[in-house]
Amino acid sequence: MTCRVLGVRRQGYYEWRSGVKSLRAQENELLVKHIEKIHHNSRQTYGWPRIHAELTLGLGMVVNHKRVARLMREAGIQGLYRRRSRGCTVRDPHADPYDDLVDRDFVVDGPNDIWCTDITEHPTREGKIYCAAVIDVFSRKVVDWSIDDNMRTELVVDALGMAILRRQPERQSTILHSDHGSQFTSWAFGRRLVDAGLVPSMGSVGDCYDNSLVESFWGTMQLELLDSRTWETRAELATAIFEWIECWYNPLRRHSSIGMLSPADFEAAHTPPDRDH
């Protein structure tokens, strides 16, 4: 009678009374273990969308995203949430800027069509560290990057030079998009662009949305790495940035805008074998 009144199955009641867990409860327990492992391997950064992608795309499991979100909520597992990122480029008021050839359209057909570049900074107890990165719009992959204790022009020239060496893009086929920072309007940087046959492009002044793709990257790195602790030395933070980009972001971190694949996996899946990348 009690089971009928409460709408509970007799079998379920006796299983509960005997301590025997239902098949669904056992499945949930196993699923939570998978979720905990994925969350740990993601450096405690993944929320339910990426954990669901790892379960389905990575492990081949069939599971509803609502179930994953519910189990994470019940287990107290949550991802990191984006905060506003910080930029640090300083505009050169006397520079003659290039035209905006991108116009906020970050959709391309293949690698090396558009690269975006920018600089960010972060403090350590020893002093600030500056990082310049070149990102391929196609896969969101960090083509190359450089780190220094200053933000002189050499910082961005080094990052660009290594990106050119690694990718070897065809002349006049790759647009390099940046903001109006003095480093990007300098003679040395412009000379490097011309020598490599890259096509320069710049967004409008003071509008972060014109270079939103690389701003989004900085926001991710700030959230998942830079703000995760207090850094003692520049060398310590530089090593951490290298490890985060080369061992996590490029090869493993799932990206929502490229079908929940990592940048490396996306390029491998969508680039013809005979195409340079």
Secondary structure per residue as TSV (DSSP state, phi and psi in degrees):
chain	resnum	aa	ss	phi	psi
A	1	M	-	360.0	-44.0
A	2	T	H	-60.8	-42.4
A	3	C	H	-61.6	-40.4
A	4	R	H	-65.9	-44.3
A	5	V	H	-63.4	-41.7
A	6	L	H	-87.5	-4.5
A	7	G	T	69.5	34.4
A	8	V	-	-109.6	138.3
A	9	R	-	-68.6	142.0
A	10	R	H	-59.4	-43.8
A	11	Q	H	-60.7	-41.9
A	12	G	H	-62.8	-39.3
A	13	Y	H	-63.8	-46.6
A	14	Y	H	-67.7	-33.4
A	15	E	H	-64.3	-42.8
A	16	W	H	-63.4	-42.9
A	17	R	H	-66.8	-34.7
A	18	S	H	-87.1	-5.8
A	19	G	T	83.7	5.5
A	20	V	-	-85.0	123.9
A	21	K	-	-82.1	145.9
A	22	S	-	-69.2	163.1
A	23	L	H	-60.1	-39.5
A	24	R	H	-63.0	-43.1
A	25	A	H	-63.6	-39.7
A	26	Q	H	-65.1	-40.8
A	27	E	H	-63.1	-41.1
A	28	N	H	-63.4	-39.6
A	29	E	H	-62.1	-43.4
A	30	L	H	-65.6	-40.2
A	31	L	H	-64.6	-40.5
A	32	V	H	-62.5	-37.3
A	33	K	H	-63.0	-42.3
A	34	H	H	-62.0	-43.6
A	35	I	H	-62.0	-44.7
A	36	E	H	-62.0	-40.2
A	37	K	H	-67.2	-43.3
A	38	I	H	-63.6	-43.1
A	39	H	H	-62.1	-41.3
A	40	H	H	-64.5	-45.2
A	41	N	H	-66.7	-22.6
A	42	S	T	-85.4	9.0
A	43	R	T	67.3	33.1
A	44	Q	S	60.5	32.7
A	45	T	-	-108.0	-27.3
A	46	Y	-	-71.7	135.4
A	47	G	-	-93.5	-170.8
A	48	W	H	-63.5	-33.6
A	49	P	H	-61.3	-45.2
A	50	R	H	-75.5	-33.5
A	51	I	H	-66.0	-40.1
A	52	H	H	-62.1	-40.1
A	53	A	H	-64.8	-38.9
A	54	E	I	-67.3	-38.8
A	55	L	I	-64.9	-43.7
A	56	T	I	-85.5	-48.6
A	57	L	I	-82.0	-38.4
A	58	G	I	-83.1	-43.6
A	59	L	S	-102.8	-8.9
A	60	G	-	72.1	23.2
A	61	M	-	-84.7	151.0
A	62	V	-	-103.7	107.5
A	63	V	-	-151.7	140.4
A	64	N	-	-75.9	140.7
A	65	H	H	-65.2	-29.4
A	66	K	H	-67.3	-35.5
A	67	R	H	-66.4	-41.7
A	68	V	H	-61.6	-45.9
A	69	A	H	-62.1	-41.0
A	70	R	H	-65.5	-45.7
A	71	L	H	-64.9	-37.0
A	72	M	H	-65.5	-42.2
A	73	R	H	-62.1	-44.5
A	74	E	H	-66.6	-31.5
A	75	A	H	-88.4	-1.9
A	76	G	T	71.5	28.9
A	77	I	-	-102.0	126.3
A	78	Q	-	-144.9	156.3
A	79	G	-	-89.1	-178.6
A	80	L	-	-88.2	150.0
A	81	Y	-	-117.2	137.9
A	82	R	-	-64.5	135.3
A	83	R	-	-109.9	173.9
A	84	R	-	-69.0	133.0
A	85	S	-	-86.0	164.5
A	86	R	-	-115.7	135.4
A	87	G	-	-107.4	169.7
A	88	C	-	-145.7	8.0
A	89	T	-	-72.6	146.7
A	90	V	-	-112.6	124.9
A	91	R	B	-71.5	140.2
A	92	D	-	-94.0	109.7
A	93	P	T	-68.8	-16.1
A	94	H	T	-98.9	1.4
A	95	A	-	-79.1	153.3
A	96	D	-	-100.9	98.4
A	97	P	-	-71.2	160.3
A	98	Y	-	-87.0	163.9
A	99	D	-	-69.3	155.2
A	100	D	-	-86.7	103.6
A	101	L	S	-91.5	-5.5
A	102	V	S	-99.2	-43.0
A	103	D	T	53.4	45.7
A	104	R	T	62.4	13.6
A	105	D	-	-98.4	95.4
A	106	F	-	-100.4	43.4
A	107	V	-	-117.9	120.5
A	108	V	-	-131.5	169.5
A	109	D	S	-91.7	-21.9
A	110	G	S	-166.3	176.7
A	111	P	T	-65.3	153.4
A	112	N	T	67.7	15.0
A	113	D	S	-78.1	-49.5
A	114	I	E	-135.7	130.3
A	115	W	E	-110.6	144.1
A	116	C	E	-117.2	145.8
A	117	T	E	-140.7	151.6
A	118	D	E	-168.3	175.7
A	119	I	E	-125.8	142.8
A	120	T	E	-130.1	168.3
A	121	E	E	-137.7	157.5
A	122	H	E	-156.4	142.1
A	123	P	E	-84.3	152.8
A	124	T	E	-128.3	172.5
A	125	R	T	-66.0	-20.4
A	126	E	T	-87.6	-18.4
A	127	G	E	138.7	175.3
A	128	K	E	-74.4	154.6
A	129	I	E	-123.4	142.4
A	130	Y	E	-119.1	138.1
A	131	C	E	-129.4	129.1
A	132	A	E	-111.3	139.8
A	133	A	E	-135.8	149.1
A	134	V	E	-117.4	121.8
A	135	I	E	-118.8	134.3
A	136	D	E	-83.0	122.6
A	137	V	T	-61.8	-34.2
A	138	F	T	-58.9	-49.7
A	139	S	T	-113.9	-3.2
A	140	R	T	64.9	18.5
A	141	K	E	-80.1	138.3
A	142	V	E	-77.4	104.7
A	143	V	E	-64.7	-46.9
A	144	D	E	-164.7	172.1
A	145	W	E	-159.5	164.8
A	146	S	E	-145.7	156.4
A	147	I	E	-133.4	142.2
A	148	D	E	-155.7	174.3
A	149	D	S	-94.8	11.2
A	150	N	S	-146.1	169.8
A	151	M	-	-117.2	38.1
A	152	R	S	-70.6	169.9
A	153	T	H	-57.9	-32.2
A	154	E	H	-56.8	-29.0
A	155	L	H	-59.8	-48.3
A	156	V	H	-80.2	-30.7
A	157	V	H	-65.6	-40.1
A	158	D	H	-63.7	-44.6
A	159	A	H	-62.6	-43.5
A	160	L	H	-65.8	-42.7
A	161	G	H	-60.3	-42.5
A	162	M	H	-68.9	-35.7
A	163	A	H	-64.4	-42.1
A	164	I	H	-63.7	-43.5
A	165	L	H	-63.5	-39.9
A	166	R	H	-73.0	-40.7
A	167	R	H	-95.5	-33.1
A	168	Q	-	51.0	59.9
A	169	P	-	-68.9	153.1
A	170	E	-	-67.9	147.4
A	171	R	T	-63.9	139.3
A	172	Q	T	61.4	21.6
A	173	S	-	-113.4	-12.6
A	174	T	-	-119.0	124.7
A	175	I	E	-88.6	132.1
A	176	L	E	-108.9	113.8
A	177	H	E	-104.8	135.4
A	178	S	E	-146.8	-179.7
A	179	D	-	-95.1	-164.6
A	180	H	S	-96.0	24.4
A	181	G	B	-58.0	147.7
A	182	S	T	-61.2	-27.9
A	183	Q	T	-65.2	-36.8
A	184	F	T	-83.7	-16.3
A	185	T	T	-100.3	4.8
A	186	S	S	-72.3	159.4
A	187	W	H	-64.2	-41.9
A	188	A	H	-63.0	-42.1
A	189	F	H	-68.4	-43.2
A	190	G	H	-61.3	-38.5
A	191	R	H	-63.6	-39.6
A	192	R	H	-66.0	-37.7
A	193	L	H	-62.0	-46.7
A	194	V	H	-64.1	-44.2
A	195	D	H	-62.0	-34.6
A	196	A	H	-87.7	-8.6
A	197	G	T	75.9	22.6
A	198	L	-	-82.4	154.0
A	199	V	E	-102.5	114.5
A	200	P	E	-76.8	147.3
A	201	S	E	-148.0	143.4
A	202	M	E	-137.1	140.4
A	203	G	-	-76.9	178.2
A	204	S	-	-72.7	162.1
A	205	V	T	-69.8	130.4
A	206	G	T	71.6	18.4
A	207	D	-	-118.6	103.8
A	208	C	G	-66.7	-22.7
A	209	Y	G	-68.2	-22.8
A	210	D	G	-71.4	-15.9
A	211	N	G	-132.1	42.7
A	212	S	H	-66.2	-27.7
A	213	L	H	-64.0	-47.2
A	214	V	H	-74.3	-29.6
A	215	E	H	-63.7	-37.4
A	216	S	H	-64.3	-40.0
A	217	F	H	-61.4	-45.8
A	218	W	H	-60.7	-39.6
A	219	G	H	-61.6	-40.5
A	220	T	H	-65.1	-45.8
A	221	M	H	-66.0	-38.3
A	222	Q	H	-62.4	-44.0
A	223	L	H	-70.3	-46.7
A	224	E	H	-84.4	-22.8
A	225	L	T	-127.5	-60.8
A	226	L	G	-59.6	-43.5
A	227	D	G	-89.7	6.7
A	228	S	G	-75.9	-16.2
A	229	R	S	-166.6	174.9
A	230	T	-	-93.1	127.6
A	231	W	-	-95.8	132.8
A	232	E	-	-79.3	-50.6
A	233	T	-	-127.5	162.5
A	234	R	H	-64.2	-39.5
A	235	A	H	-62.8	-38.6
A	236	E	H	-63.1	-45.4
A	237	L	H	-70.5	-38.7
A	238	A	H	-60.7	-41.8
A	239	T	H	-63.8	-40.7
A	240	A	H	-66.1	-38.6
A	241	I	H	-65.5	-43.9
A	242	F	H	-56.6	-48.7
A	243	E	H	-64.6	-39.5
A	244	W	H	-66.6	-42.7
A	245	I	I	-73.8	-51.7
A	246	E	I	-81.7	-28.0
A	247	C	I	-105.9	-14.0
A	248	W	I	-124.9	-63.3
A	249	Y	I	-62.0	-55.5
A	250	N	T	-65.5	-50.2
A	251	P	T	-86.6	-24.1
A	252	L	T	-126.2	-35.5
A	253	R	-	-67.8	123.8
A	254	R	-	-75.1	137.8
A	255	H	B	-118.8	126.0
A	256	S	G	-64.0	-31.2
A	257	S	G	-81.3	-6.4
A	258	I	G	-124.3	42.8
A	259	G	T	70.4	30.1
A	260	M	T	60.9	28.7
A	261	L	B	-100.8	163.6
A	262	S	-	-79.6	159.5
A	263	P	H	-55.1	-42.5
A	264	A	H	-65.6	-43.2
A	265	D	H	-67.1	-36.4
A	266	F	H	-64.6	-44.2
A	267	E	H	-63.8	-41.4
A	268	A	H	-63.6	-34.3
A	269	A	H	-83.2	-24.4
A	270	H	H	-119.2	5.1
A	271	T	S	-108.1	125.5
A	272	P	-	-58.2	145.8
A	273	P	T	-58.1	-29.1
A	274	D	T	-92.1	3.5
A	275	R	S	-94.0	136.4
A	276	D	-	-69.0	127.6
A	277	H	-	-154.6	360.0
